[in-house]
């Protein structure tokens, strides 16, 4: 697959940049756009390409990606933005039909500041991905699928300032995902609420609540014993929340730490075979000093199932899994536009079902160009 975005962002940027740089006259009502673009290329290595529990497959890979960001300054209460991204990754040790993974993402947003304390947003997004998907959390058996998925969503967002330091954000988002080679097509409706609290100039706290219903086209329900009920349609009902805390570690925002913790309950509203409770936590550190930038992203999830078991015997324990994903990135600016970077990542999935467990480490080094 060849991504049109990788080439499109290269030729589109200079045209928009040229238009932005043109002098404006007093009668010129054209919007003033800001444009930011970047491309990067990297080479790396992974020691468990197919996320296997028993036979890890090692492979070198090359990757290229491009990003384009468009921003228009607020005019008469209106602001617009667009973000587009594409990436292509090719592995050395794969069969000819599946050695390539790729993806693209696009998002456009309009914002209207109707009142000083009221802001309305409309967001449309779409994506496509040709990659390896781990469906262990929602599947009845071990399932690693190399497939192509496309999705789209629309979001209506309202932000109300309750006080100078407190704001409420509510949103509703219908979405649709469609898969190839896997009967996973679904439609979803998600409703969220977020309370933001500016504790001080350097500390921001947030409380999030989320309700989601996901209806599958072809997947069916299961009995409590794990037998498929043909002719039925599986639905997931999820509810949960998160608390997060963002700390600015310096006065100019160059060093930032975000901590989060939350819980989600998944229900199938049938036999409960797919029901589980998920506890999660995360840490995100972004540290800049001179020409250096360091980031650490760590996410931990622990799922405990209500009906499925993880052993044998008269009273086997409930099935549980723990998933830890970490990535460290170090970047060194060589000039105003060029920088070198390296990444180190680990994907660790464990639990009381051995066939689900795996560890995958990867590393990469590359060059980034921004303009």
ChimeraX attribute file (.defattr): number of C-alpha atoms within 10 A of each C-alpha:
attribute: neighborCount
match mode: 1-to-1
recipient: residues
	/A:1	9
	/A:2	11
	/A:3	16
	/A:4	10
	/A:5	22
	/A:6	21
	/A:7	12
	/A:8	12
	/A:9	20
	/A:10	16
	/A:11	11
	/A:12	13
	/A:13	18
	/A:14	14
	/A:15	11
	/A:16	14
	/A:17	15
	/A:18	9
	/A:19	14
	/A:20	16
	/A:21	12
	/A:22	9
	/A:23	8
	/A:24	12
	/A:25	8
	/A:26	6
	/A:27	6
	/A:28	8
	/A:29	8
	/A:30	10
	/A:31	14
	/A:32	16
	/A:33	16
	/A:34	15
	/A:35	18
	/A:36	14
	/A:37	20
	/A:38	18
	/A:39	21
	/A:40	19
	/A:41	20
	/A:42	19
	/A:43	18
	/A:44	18
	/A:45	19
	/A:46	20
	/A:47	16
	/A:48	19
	/A:49	19
	/A:50	20
	/A:51	23
	/A:52	16
	/A:53	17
	/A:54	11
	/A:55	10
	/A:56	16
	/A:57	15
	/A:58	19
	/A:59	17
	/A:60	18
	/A:61	19
	/A:62	18
	/A:63	20
	/A:64	19
	/A:65	21
	/A:66	25
	/A:67	22
	/A:68	24
	/A:69	18
	/A:70	17
	/A:71	17
	/A:72	16
	/A:73	14
	/A:74	14
	/A:75	12
	/A:76	9
	/A:77	13
	/A:78	16
	/A:79	17
	/A:80	19
	/A:81	18
	/A:82	18
	/A:83	17
	/A:84	21
	/A:85	22
	/A:86	25
	/A:87	22
	/A:88	21
	/A:89	19
	/A:90	18
	/A:91	22
	/A:92	14
	/A:93	13
	/A:94	16
	/A:95	9
	/A:96	9
	/A:97	6
	/A:98	14
	/A:99	14
	/A:100	19
	/A:101	19
	/A:102	20
	/A:103	22
	/A:104	22
	/A:105	19
	/A:106	18
	/A:107	18
	/A:108	17
	/A:109	17
	/A:110	15
	/A:111	18
	/A:112	18
	/A:113	17
	/A:114	12
	/A:115	11
	/A:116	9
	/A:117	13
	/A:118	16
	/A:119	18
	/A:120	18
	/A:121	18
	/A:122	16
	/A:123	17
	/A:124	17
	/A:125	18
	/A:126	18
	/A:127	18
	/A:128	19
	/A:129	20
	/A:130	21
	/A:131	18
	/A:132	16
	/A:133	16
	/A:134	16
	/A:135	14
	/A:136	15
	/A:137	18
	/A:138	14
	/A:139	12
	/A:140	15
	/A:141	12
	/A:142	16
	/A:143	14
	/A:144	16
	/A:145	14
	/A:146	17
	/A:147	16
	/A:148	19
	/A:149	20
	/A:150	18
	/A:151	18
	/A:152	18
	/A:153	18
	/A:154	18
	/A:155	17
	/A:156	15
	/A:157	18
	/A:158	17
	/A:159	19
	/A:160	17
	/A:161	17
	/A:162	14
	/A:163	11
	/A:164	9
	/A:165	13
	/A:166	16
	/A:167	18
	/A:168	19
	/A:169	18
	/A:170	17
	/A:171	18
	/A:172	17
	/A:173	17
	/A:174	17
	/A:175	18
	/A:176	17
	/A:177	18
	/A:178	17
	/A:179	17
	/A:180	13
	/A:181	10
	/A:182	14
	/A:183	12
	/A:184	16
	/A:185	19
	/A:186	19
	/A:187	18
	/A:188	18
	/A:189	16
	/A:190	17
	/A:191	17
	/A:192	18
	/A:193	19
	/A:194	19
	/A:195	19
	/A:196	20
	/A:197	19
	/A:198	16
	/A:199	12
	/A:200	11
	/A:201	10
	/A:202	15
	/A:203	16
	/A:204	18
	/A:205	19
	/A:206	18
	/A:207	18
	/A:208	18
	/A:209	18
	/A:210	18
	/A:211	17
	/A:212	18
	/A:213	18
	/A:214	20
	/A:215	19
	/A:216	17
	/A:217	16
	/A:218	16
	/A:219	21
	/A:220	14
	/A:221	23
	/A:222	21
	/A:223	14
	/A:224	15
	/A:225	11
	/A:226	15
	/A:227	11
	/A:228	14
	/A:229	13
	/A:230	11
	/A:231	10
	/A:232	13
	/A:233	14
	/A:234	20
	/A:235	22
	/A:236	19
	/A:237	17
	/A:238	19
	/A:239	18
	/A:240	18
	/A:241	17
	/A:242	18
	/A:243	17
	/A:244	18
	/A:245	18
	/A:246	19
	/A:247	18
	/A:248	18
	/A:249	15
	/A:250	11
	/A:251	9
	/A:252	9
	/A:253	13
	/A:254	14
	/A:255	18
	/A:256	19
	/A:257	17
	/A:258	18
	/A:259	16
	/A:260	18
	/A:261	18
	/A:262	18
	/A:263	18
	/A:264	19
	/A:265	19
	/A:266	22
	/A:267	20
	/A:268	20
	/A:269	14
	/A:270	15
	/A:271	15
	/A:272	18
	/A:273	22
	/A:274	26
	/A:275	23
	/A:276	25
	/A:277	18
	/A:278	20
	/A:279	18
	/A:280	18
	/A:281	18
	/A:282	18
	/A:283	18
	/A:284	17
	/A:285	17
	/A:286	18
	/A:287	17
	/A:288	16
	/A:289	10
	/A:290	8
	/A:291	12
	/A:292	15
	/A:293	17
	/A:294	17
	/A:295	18
	/A:296	18
	/A:297	16
	/A:298	17
	/A:299	17
	/A:300	17
	/A:301	18
	/A:302	19
	/A:303	22
	/A:304	19
	/A:305	22
	/A:306	18
	/A:307	19
	/A:308	21
	/A:309	18
	/A:310	16
	/A:311	14
	/A:312	8
	/A:313	6
	/A:314	6
	/A:315	8
	/A:316	11
	/A:317	15
	/A:318	15
	/A:319	18
	/A:320	21
	/A:321	20
	/A:322	18
	/A:323	19
	/A:324	18
	/A:325	17
	/A:326	18
	/A:327	18
	/A:328	16
	/A:329	18
	/A:330	17
	/A:331	20
	/A:332	19
	/A:333	17
	/A:334	13
	/A:335	9
	/A:336	10
	/A:337	11
	/A:338	16
	/A:339	18
	/A:340	18
	/A:341	20
	/A:342	18
	/A:343	18
	/A:344	17
	/A:345	19
	/A:346	17
	/A:347	17
	/A:348	17
	/A:349	21
	/A:350	18
	/A:351	18
	/A:352	16
	/A:353	14
	/A:354	12
	/A:355	13
	/A:356	21
	/A:357	20
	/A:358	20
	/A:359	18
	/A:360	21
	/A:361	18
	/A:362	19
	/A:363	19
	/A:364	20
	/A:365	19
	/A:366	18
	/A:367	19
	/A:368	21
	/A:369	17
	/A:370	15
	/A:371	14
